[in-house]
């Protein structure tokens, strides 16, 4: 449903990163060009195969909610692709954490910067919570968060939908779950994690099921009460 959010009842807004703050499909297409060029130069599809397998392993570990995911994500990928865990770790760092950074700004969701700034102008805390390292991505997106939590942080060490990261942010912000909103793009991860923590959720999607607040763009009606406070921030 595209129902209303009572922004007066929200003190903390927590954003997912991948697919929520930027267009993940656009980024994947840009990176695929680089990967194919590298495969041509190296005369090998190993990197493509390793990265694809790593994503599949990560998805499975999230469904398992395995607390050992940091170790298992590399070991399982290595076993399935026939290379060692250090090679997997290096390729993931290069192709999933570093090389996308120069491309991210061009993939940023329209008007998300205006929403971030409007939230601050009306006195809300802004946080990000990601299953992947987020600090460099946020910097590349030219966005600023007051608080940050990642599944890879030693004190979190849990993938969504485990709500540990969200619960940590609530504690750091000094905000009860009932006054927090999780903004994400996945029902099975972001919405479920918010529900388990006792927070509200707002999901970026073409459609959302009954009972779930959704939106398609950051200038949709659900954000109007915020953006009306600072209309100069919205650029068509």
Beta strands, then each sheet from edge to edge (+ up, - down):
strand 1: 12-15
strand 2: 125-130
strand 3: 147-150
strand 4: 180-184
strand 5: 200-204
strand 6: 213-215
sheet 1: 3+ 2+ 1+ 4+ 5+ 6+
end
